[in-house]
Amino acid sequence: MRINVFLSTVTIALTVSVGMHAQQIADEQSRRQAIELYRAGQEHMSAERFDKAAESFTAAIAKDPLLSVAHYQLGQAYMGLKRYASAIQAYEGTIESMRALHALEQTNRFEVDKQRQETIRELRTEMSSTTQKMDALKRTVLEQRVSELEHERTETGQPFRAPGFVLLAMGSAHFRNGDRDAALSEWQAAVQANSKLGEAHNNLAVLYMMSGKKTEAENSVKLAEKAGFKVNPQLKDDIKKLGN
């Protein structure tokens, strides 16, 4: 059985540190330049020029370390290049940039909210600018990312929580990198952060099936389908064949 049939394909280094540099919001000029580089990266992603996309996203992050969508798309570009360890680092950068924004919100709420709104606008532009034949899963992921960012705007004063879509991507990178335990941990965290992530439930079903955990696999399939994810029939058949 080929496991990669069941795991959703990620269509979609220089590791950019967001530690020291992410503690301040970029000036307007740097922010505009970062957005332009991000858009160039998106064009490269659409053409599957993943190496060029990675260069553009890295340059965007250098201009604005808090541009979380650039960190995330850098991870996607590395997934396209099959550079899974680099993808993991990029997804970690996504979380750290979001964490830094959350910390800055107490003293720079207006600027942080403005940055989130710009990020949401970029994601909506990505959805509207693609063809009508956009992969349904990709559209769902984009919609979930917008929803989680909008939710962040209403959670002022709440502890930071890594968003489910990033944890989902991180788990996929770990799995492709050969670390099933890390993948399991990230996907479990993803569904805890957002129970509607059908893809994460599906991927957990695969891991549970691989481990011979029939009950857990069946439950994850049910949760994936409840969330609207189309589970591969072969996966369900293979789970049924497991011993009790």
BELHUFEN-V352771 format. One line per field, one symbol per residue. phi: phi as a letter, one per 30 degrees, with the letter a starting at -180 (. if undefined). A space follows every 10 residues. Layout:
phi->???
This chain:
phi->.cdddcdddd dg.cccdcdd dddbdddedd dddddddddd ddddddchcd dddddddddd dddbdcdddd dddddddddd dicddddedd dddedddddd ddddddcbed dddddddddd dddddddddd dddeeedddd dddddddddd dedccejddd bddedddddd dddddddjcd dddedddddd dddadcdedd dedddddddd cicddddddd dddddddjdd ddeddddddd dddd
